[in-house]
Amino acid sequence: MLSYVGGVRHSVRSLTLAAAALVVTGLAVLLGVLTLGQGTSPAQEREAPAAVPEITLAELDTTALAVRRDAFCDAVPASSVASALDAEPKGARAHSPGDRAQLAEGIRDVAHEHACSWTTPTATARAWVFAPPVSPGQARATGRAAADAEGCSRLPDAPSYGLASVALLCRTDGGQEVSWRGLFGDAWLTCSLRARDVPRAELVDRGGRWCAMVARVTAS
């Protein structure tokens, strides 16, 4: 590309250098086209999230984590989802603040959180984090409201999930649901695992591993 300074054309040497640059650029573009034609598209080149080694919540110091109030669903490893569901998911959903979404069974409204869920015919794994910051007082009130919901009871001796932590076992139309929620920095994070015909001890163990992974991914 030719340039001008004070309306006067550059020297012959500058023209020679510019022409050489154009040749090099043209070769680079040609090579790039050939490479794309032989390989994958940029979207296909995105690497899948790396597997996260499974640990229990008891092995994770959640009080030392600070969660980002941002989208995280793409960072959840497929292997962790399959492990939580005990099967490959048949469906997946995600929503962001401002989306109109199904926030709970029979409830659709404008979302104020980043959330995602994966399902099989008999199980659902979910996770979400509030987009607005949450104070410790708001966290405690939100936790109490969740614990007071019909059909829910606190899990005794459950590992903590950040601050103002609440661990619940609830009866739902889709089976038993185990969940953890807590405050990580100023982020209110919730995760849950619901399944039919799964012994309570197994559901709690799988749910705890799922929630440990969610905390690690959203804090990374």
N, C-alpha and C positions, 0 to 999 in steps of 0.2 A: 504494500500500500504506500503510495507516495504521500509525503507530507511537505508542508510549506512553512518557511520562517520569514516573516516580514514580506510575504508575497514573492520570495525568490526560491526557485527550485534548489534542492540540495545538490551537492557535488556528485560527479560521476561515480566516485567511490561509494557514496551513500546509496546510489541507485543500484550499484552492483551488489552491495550487501543486502539490500531489500529484495532484489530478485532471487538471490541465493536463499534467503529466508522463506520466500514463497515456494521455492522448489522443495525445500525440506518439509514445510508445512503440508504441501500437497502429497508428498510421499507418506507422511504420518497419517493423513486422513485416509489415503488409499489402503494402507496397512490396517488401519482401524476398521475400515469397512470389510476387508477380507477376514479379519479376526472375528467380527460379529457374525459374519455370514457363516463361519465354520463353527462357532461356539454358541453360547446361550445369550439371551438378552440381558440387559442390566438388571431387570426385575428378577430374572431367574438366577442371577449370580448372587443374590442375597443369601447369606448363609443362615441355615436354621439355627434357632437358639441352642446353645450347647447344653447337654444334659447336666443337671445339678445333682451331685451325690445326695442321696436321701439321708436325712438325719431326723431325729425326733425333736419335738419342741423342748423336751427336757435337756437336750444337748445344745440348744441354741440360747444364747443370752439375748433375748429380744429387747431388753431394756437398753442395750447399747446401740440399737439400730435407729436410724432416722430415715423414714420412708419419704419418697418423692410423691407429691400430689400431682401425678401426671400419668399419661397413658403407659401401660405396662404389658398389655395382653400379648403383644408380639414377642415379648421376652420370655414367656412361659414355655418351658421345654415340653415337647409332645410326650416325651417319656414320663414326665411327672404327671401329666394329665391322665395317661393310660394307667399309671400305677394307682392313682387316686380312685379312678372309676373301676379298676380291675378289668378293663377292656378298652379297646380303641373307641374314641367318641364317634357318635353318629351325627352329631350336630354341634355347632358352636355359634355363640352370639357375643357381640360386644357393643357397648355404647359409651358415649362421652357426654360431658356436661352440655346441657341444652337439647340433647336428643329426647324425643318422646319414646319411652321404653317401658317394658314390663318390669317394674321394680320389685314386685312380689306377686304371689299367687292372686290373680284377679285384680291387680292394681297396676294401672298404666298412668304415667305422669311424666312431666319434664324431669330429666335426670340432673342430679347435681354431683355426680361421681363418675369416675372412670371405672368401668366394670366389664367383666367377661364371664362366660359360663360355657361349660362343655357337658354334653349329655349322652347317655345311652338310654335304651328303653327302661332301665331300672335304676339309674343313678344320675346325679347331677353334681358337678364340682363348680363352685363359684368363687369369685373374689372381687372386691371393689374397695376403692379408696375415695373419700370425699375430696372434691376439688377445693372447697373453701378451707382455710385453716380452722382447727378446732382447739379450744382451750381445755385445760384439765377439768374445769367445772362442766363444760358442755359434754365432755367425754364421759364423765361419771353419770350424768343425767341420761345420756343416750344408752349407756350400758344398762342402767336400771330399767329403762323402758323395754329394752330387748328381753331382759330377764323376767319381766312381769307379763310377757306375752302368754296367751293361753296355750297350754300344752308344752311349755318350756320349763326346764329346771336346770339349775347350775350343775356343772360337772364338779364333783368333789375332788380336791387335790390336783386340779388341772394345772399344768405349767402356765406361767404368765405369758401374755401376749402384749408386750409393751407395757405402758402404764394404763391404769384404770381398766385392767384386763377383765373380760367376761368370757367364760367358756360355757356353752349351753348344749343341752341335748333336748331336741324338740320332736314332738309327734306331728307329722304332716300327712296330707293325703297321698304324698309320694313316698311315704316311708319315714324312717327315723332320720333326723338331720343333726349332725354335730357341727358346731361353729365356734370360732374364736373371733374376738374383736378387741381392739385396744388402740392406744394412742402412741404413735411413734414420732417423736418430735412434736410437730403440730398437725400430723396426718392421722386421721381416724381410718384404720384398716380393718376390713372384715373378710373372713374366708369361711366357706362352709362346704360340707360334703353330705349329700342326702342319698340314701340307698334303701332298697327293699330287701327283705329277707337276708340281712347281714347281721351276725351276732354283734351285740353292743360293743364288746371289747375290740373286735376287729374294726368296726366303724370308727371308734375313737382313735385307734392306732393309725389307720389310714388317713383320717381327718387331721390328726396332729402332724403327720409327715407332710400332707398337702399344705397345711397352713405354715409350717416351717419353711417350705420352699417358696410360698408366696411372699413371706416376709423378707427372705433373702433376695428374691428377684426385684421386688419393689424398692428395696433399699440400695440396690447396686447402681 
